[in-house]
Amino acid sequence: MSDLPAAIEIHEEGPREGFQYEKKIFPLADRVALVNALSHTGLKQIQVASFVSPKHVPQMADSAEFFAAIEKVPGVKHTGLWLNETGFRRASAVKNVDLKGVLLFYASDAFALQNNGCNAEEMRKRQDDWIRLYDDAGVAIASVYIMTAFGCNLQGEVPVEAVTENVRWVLERFGKNGRPIPAIYLADTVGWAVPTEVERRVGAVRELAPTARIGLHLHDTRGAGPASFYAALRMGVDLFDSSVAGLGGCPFAGHSHGAAAGNICTEDIVFMAHEMGIETDVNLDALIEAALFAERIIGRPLGGRIMHSGSLTRFHETARSRKLV
């Protein structure tokens, strides 16, 4: 497949990924202001914060207050992240959280063992408990994430079969039981993805689940993020996670120098999409302003490109005005 989608959907993860990754705890007012700015760019979903142990992740200790303070904008979902039932229960009791059921899988046994104390097979079995929990709470399961879908710094190469094994489990639990199949995300948790592997692995998932919506969660650890994004577009993928200004990273990635770089940069992929004629419903110039604000909050240069070089909006407008003269 090489047809570009007419439109794509982008889920913003910068506030949660970025502020959780930083060692410093930033003022609540600044974090709220960033989420509010992003909420007025046309983005349809923003992951605000996580409901995890304040002892282990003090940056997220005030998640309830964070959510309560944000501006609710019609058409924008403000989501949270949780890793256990306690976190889910906390999120369920908090004002302004748009609950979306998510299931987590691993393609790497080593990464699963480090982060969850079990192998990939046991992690699959645990998802049955999550399905029951979400069903009991009346929360729809919107997506499944296959972590380390492209490779793992702890294990090394991850075979395609380790990815498709998880997809088969999802199809068994959902498609054959008459339940809607959630969006299937391939997560490049530690930055191994390159265009050829995107094509290969997306193709393998699509062969198994031709009607399922496929999403990508790409990190730009080694500079291949934009190229992998383009490869995914050419495979017809229309659902992406990203981070404003390139915020964030994976602190458990197993890199010798620290964390994996943040998700692919939101404003950079919006720029690419627009220049290729792909609709995003996002106001790029407003998004750039939000990215620059994020950089001011963090207090150091961030990884986004377009936020500093600027969009081509004014050049396109000048060209159009000249044609009218």
C-alpha positions as CSV (number, residue, x, y, z in Angstrom):
1,M,0.0,0.0,0.0
2,S,1.3,3.5,-0.9
3,D,-1.8,5.7,-0.7
4,L,-1.5,8.5,1.8
5,P,-4.5,9.0,4.1
6,A,-6.6,12.0,3.5
7,A,-6.6,12.8,7.2
8,I,-4.8,11.7,10.3
9,E,-5.7,11.8,14.0
10,I,-3.0,12.9,16.5
11,H,-3.1,12.2,20.2
12,E,-0.9,14.6,22.2
13,E,1.1,13.0,25.0
14,G,3.6,15.9,25.8
15,P,2.1,17.1,29.1
16,R,2.2,13.7,30.7
17,E,5.3,12.3,29.1
18,G,7.2,15.6,29.4
19,F,6.5,16.6,33.0
20,Q,6.8,13.0,34.2
21,Y,10.2,12.6,32.6
22,E,11.7,15.7,34.1
23,K,13.4,15.5,37.5
24,K,12.1,18.9,38.4
25,I,8.5,19.5,39.5
26,F,7.1,22.4,37.6
27,P,4.5,24.9,38.8
28,L,0.9,23.6,38.4
29,A,-0.1,26.9,36.9
30,D,2.4,26.5,34.0
31,R,1.4,22.9,33.4
32,V,-2.3,23.9,33.3
33,A,-1.6,26.8,31.0
34,L,0.2,24.4,28.5
35,V,-2.7,22.0,28.5
36,N,-5.1,24.8,28.0
37,A,-3.1,26.2,25.1
38,L,-2.9,22.8,23.4
39,S,-6.7,22.4,23.9
40,H,-7.2,25.4,21.6
41,T,-5.1,24.1,18.7
42,G,-7.6,21.6,17.3
43,L,-6.0,18.6,18.9
44,K,-8.7,16.1,19.8
45,Q,-7.0,14.2,22.6
46,I,-4.4,15.3,25.2
47,Q,-2.9,13.0,27.8
48,V,-2.6,15.3,30.8
49,A,-1.1,13.2,33.6
50,S,-0.6,9.8,35.1
51,F,-2.1,8.2,38.2
52,V,0.9,6.4,39.6
53,S,2.7,6.1,42.9
54,P,3.6,9.6,44.2
55,K,6.5,8.0,46.0
56,H,8.1,6.7,42.8
57,V,6.9,9.5,40.5
58,P,6.5,12.7,42.6
59,Q,6.1,14.7,39.4
60,M,2.6,13.3,39.1
61,A,1.6,13.6,42.8
62,D,-0.9,16.3,42.1
63,S,-2.6,14.7,39.1
64,A,-6.1,15.2,40.6
65,E,-5.5,18.9,41.1
66,F,-4.0,19.2,37.6
67,F,-7.1,17.7,36.0
68,A,-9.4,19.8,38.1
69,A,-7.8,23.0,37.0
70,I,-7.7,22.5,33.3
71,E,-10.2,24.2,30.9
72,K,-12.6,21.7,29.4
73,V,-12.9,22.5,25.7
74,P,-15.8,20.9,23.6
75,G,-14.5,18.2,21.4
76,V,-11.2,17.7,23.3
77,K,-10.6,14.6,25.4
78,H,-8.3,14.9,28.4
79,T,-7.0,11.5,29.3
80,G,-4.8,10.0,32.0
81,L,-2.5,7.0,32.3
82,W,-2.6,4.3,35.0
83,L,-0.7,1.1,35.4
84,N,-2.8,-0.8,38.0
85,E,-6.3,-0.9,39.4
86,T,-5.5,1.6,42.1
87,G,-4.4,4.1,39.5
88,F,-7.6,3.5,37.5
89,R,-9.8,3.9,40.6
90,R,-8.0,7.2,41.4
91,A,-8.6,8.4,37.8
92,S,-12.2,7.4,37.9
93,A,-12.8,9.6,40.9
94,V,-11.2,12.7,39.4
95,K,-12.9,15.6,37.8
96,N,-12.3,16.3,34.1
97,V,-10.7,12.9,33.3
98,D,-12.0,11.3,30.1
99,L,-11.7,7.6,30.8
100,K,-10.5,5.4,27.9
101,G,-9.7,1.7,28.4
102,V,-6.3,0.7,27.3
103,L,-4.7,-2.8,27.3
104,L,-0.9,-3.2,27.4
105,F,1.2,-5.9,25.8
106,Y,4.9,-6.6,25.3
107,A,6.8,-8.0,22.3
108,S,9.9,-8.3,24.5
109,D,10.1,-10.7,27.5
110,A,13.1,-8.9,28.9
111,F,11.3,-5.5,28.9
112,A,8.1,-7.0,30.4
113,L,10.1,-8.7,33.2
114,Q,11.9,-5.4,34.0
115,N,8.8,-3.3,34.1
116,N,6.0,-5.7,35.1
117,G,7.8,-8.7,36.7
118,C,6.3,-11.1,34.2
119,N,7.0,-12.3,30.6
120,A,5.0,-11.3,27.6
121,E,2.7,-14.4,27.8
122,E,1.8,-13.7,31.4
123,M,1.2,-10.0,30.5
124,R,-1.4,-11.2,28.0
125,K,-3.2,-13.2,30.6
126,R,-3.3,-10.2,32.9
127,Q,-5.3,-8.3,30.3
128,D,-8.3,-10.5,30.9
129,D,-8.5,-8.9,34.4
130,W,-8.4,-5.5,32.8
131,I,-11.2,-6.3,30.4
132,R,-13.4,-7.4,33.3
133,L,-12.5,-4.3,35.2
134,Y,-13.3,-2.0,32.3
135,D,-16.5,-3.8,31.6
136,D,-17.6,-3.5,35.2
137,A,-16.8,0.2,35.2
138,G,-18.6,0.8,31.9
139,V,-15.4,2.0,30.2
140,A,-15.0,1.2,26.6
141,I,-11.6,-0.3,25.6
142,A,-10.4,2.1,23.0
143,S,-6.9,0.8,22.2
144,V,-4.2,-1.8,22.8
145,Y,-0.5,-1.0,22.9
146,I,2.1,-3.5,21.9
147,M,5.3,-2.2,23.6
148,T,8.8,-2.8,22.2
149,A,7.2,-3.7,18.9
150,F,10.3,-2.8,16.9
151,G,13.2,-3.8,19.2
152,C,14.4,-3.8,22.8
153,N,17.7,-2.6,24.3
154,L,17.4,-5.3,27.0
155,Q,16.7,-8.2,24.7
156,G,17.9,-7.1,21.2
157,E,16.0,-8.0,18.1
158,V,12.3,-8.5,18.5
159,P,10.8,-10.9,15.8
160,V,7.7,-9.9,14.0
161,E,6.0,-13.0,15.4
162,A,6.3,-11.6,18.9
163,V,4.2,-8.7,17.7
164,T,1.6,-10.8,15.8
165,E,1.2,-13.2,18.7
166,N,-0.3,-10.3,20.7
167,V,-2.5,-9.3,17.8
168,R,-3.9,-12.8,17.6
169,W,-4.7,-12.7,21.3
170,V,-6.6,-9.4,20.7
171,L,-8.5,-10.8,17.8
172,E,-9.4,-13.9,19.8
173,R,-10.8,-11.8,22.7
174,F,-12.5,-9.2,20.6
175,G,-13.2,-10.0,17.0
176,K,-14.5,-13.5,17.5
177,N,-16.7,-12.5,20.5
178,G,-18.5,-9.8,18.6
179,R,-16.8,-7.0,20.5
180,P,-15.4,-4.0,18.5
181,I,-11.6,-4.5,17.9
182,P,-9.7,-1.6,19.6
183,A,-7.1,0.4,17.8
184,I,-3.9,-1.6,17.7
185,Y,-0.9,0.5,18.5
186,L,2.7,-0.5,17.7
187,A,4.9,1.2,20.2
188,D,8.5,2.0,19.4
189,T,9.2,2.2,23.1
190,V,13.0,2.5,22.9
191,G,13.6,4.0,19.5
192,W,14.4,1.1,17.2
193,A,11.9,1.8,14.4
194,V,13.1,2.5,10.8
195,P,11.0,2.9,7.7
196,T,11.5,-0.7,6.4
197,E,10.5,-2.2,9.8
198,V,7.5,0.1,10.0
199,E,6.4,-1.2,6.6
200,R,7.1,-4.8,7.6
201,R,5.4,-4.8,11.0
202,V,2.4,-2.7,10.0
203,G,2.0,-5.0,7.0
204,A,2.1,-8.1,9.2
205,V,-0.6,-6.6,11.6
206,R,-2.8,-5.6,8.7
207,E,-2.6,-9.0,7.1
208,L,-3.9,-10.5,10.4
209,A,-6.4,-7.8,11.1
210,P,-7.4,-6.1,7.9
211,T,-10.3,-4.1,9.4
212,A,-8.5,-3.0,12.6
213,R,-7.3,0.6,12.9
214,I,-3.5,0.7,13.4
215,G,-1.8,3.4,15.4
216,L,1.9,4.2,16.0
217,H,3.7,5.4,19.0
218,L,7.1,6.5,17.7
219,H,10.1,7.8,19.6
220,D,12.7,9.9,17.8
221,T,15.7,8.5,19.8
222,R,18.0,8.0,16.8
223,G,16.6,10.6,14.4
224,A,14.5,8.1,12.4
225,G,11.1,9.3,13.8
226,P,10.0,11.5,10.9
227,A,11.1,9.0,8.3
228,S,9.2,6.2,10.2
229,F,6.1,8.5,10.4
230,Y,6.2,9.0,6.6
231,A,6.6,5.2,6.0
232,A,3.5,4.7,8.2
233,L,1.6,7.2,6.2
234,R,2.4,5.3,3.0
235,M,1.1,2.2,4.7
236,G,-2.2,4.0,5.3
237,V,-1.7,4.5,9.1
238,D,-3.8,7.4,10.3
239,L,-3.4,7.4,14.1
240,F,-0.3,8.7,15.9
241,D,0.8,9.6,19.4
242,S,3.2,12.6,19.6
243,S,4.6,15.1,22.0
244,V,4.5,18.9,21.6
245,A,8.1,20.2,21.2
246,G,9.4,16.6,21.4
247,L,8.8,16.6,25.2
248,G,9.4,13.4,27.2
249,G,11.0,10.1,26.9
250,C,11.1,6.6,28.4
251,P,13.2,6.5,31.5
252,F,13.2,2.7,31.6
253,A,14.5,2.2,28.1
254,G,17.8,0.7,29.0
255,H,20.0,3.2,27.2
256,S,23.5,3.7,28.5
257,H,23.1,7.5,28.3
258,G,19.7,7.6,30.0
259,A,16.1,7.7,28.6
260,A,14.8,7.2,25.1
261,A,14.1,10.5,23.4
262,G,10.6,11.9,23.4
263,N,7.8,10.9,21.1
264,I,7.9,12.3,17.5
265,C,7.3,16.0,17.7
266,T,3.7,17.0,17.3
267,E,4.2,20.3,15.4
268,D,6.8,18.6,13.1
269,I,4.5,15.9,12.0
270,V,1.6,18.3,11.6
271,F,3.8,20.4,9.4
272,M,4.8,17.3,7.3
273,A,1.2,16.2,7.0
274,H,-0.1,19.6,5.9
275,E,2.7,20.0,3.3
276,M,1.6,16.7,1.9
277,G,-2.0,17.7,1.7
278,I,-3.1,15.6,4.7
279,E,-5.7,17.1,7.0
280,T,-5.1,17.1,10.8
281,D,-7.7,19.7,12.0
282,V,-4.8,21.3,13.9
283,N,-3.9,25.0,13.7
284,L,-0.1,24.7,13.2
285,D,0.8,28.2,14.1
286,A,-1.1,27.9,17.4
287,L,0.6,24.6,18.0
288,I,4.0,26.3,17.5
289,E,3.2,28.9,20.1
290,A,2.3,26.1,22.5
291,A,5.6,24.4,21.7
292,L,7.6,27.6,22.4
293,F,5.7,28.0,25.7
294,A,6.6,24.4,26.6
295,E,10.2,25.2,26.0
296,R,10.1,28.2,28.2
297,I,8.5,26.2,31.0
298,I,11.2,23.5,30.8
299,G,13.9,26.1,30.6
300,R,16.2,24.5,27.9
301,P,16.1,23.9,24.1
302,L,13.8,21.1,23.2
303,G,13.9,18.8,20.2
304,G,11.2,20.3,17.9
305,R,12.3,21.7,14.6
306,I,9.4,23.7,13.2
307,M,8.9,25.6,16.5
308,H,12.2,27.4,15.7
309,S,12.3,27.4,11.9
310,G,8.6,28.4,11.6
311,S,5.9,27.1,9.4
312,L,5.5,28.0,5.7
313,T,2.0,29.5,6.3
314,R,3.0,33.1,5.5
315,F,4.9,32.0,2.4
316,H,1.9,30.1,1.1
317,E,-0.3,33.1,1.9
318,T,2.0,35.5,0.0
319,A,2.1,33.2,-3.0
320,R,-1.7,32.9,-3.0
321,S,-2.2,36.7,-2.7
322,R,0.2,37.3,-5.6
323,K,-1.9,34.9,-7.8
324,L,-4.9,37.0,-7.1
325,V,-3.3,40.3,-8.2
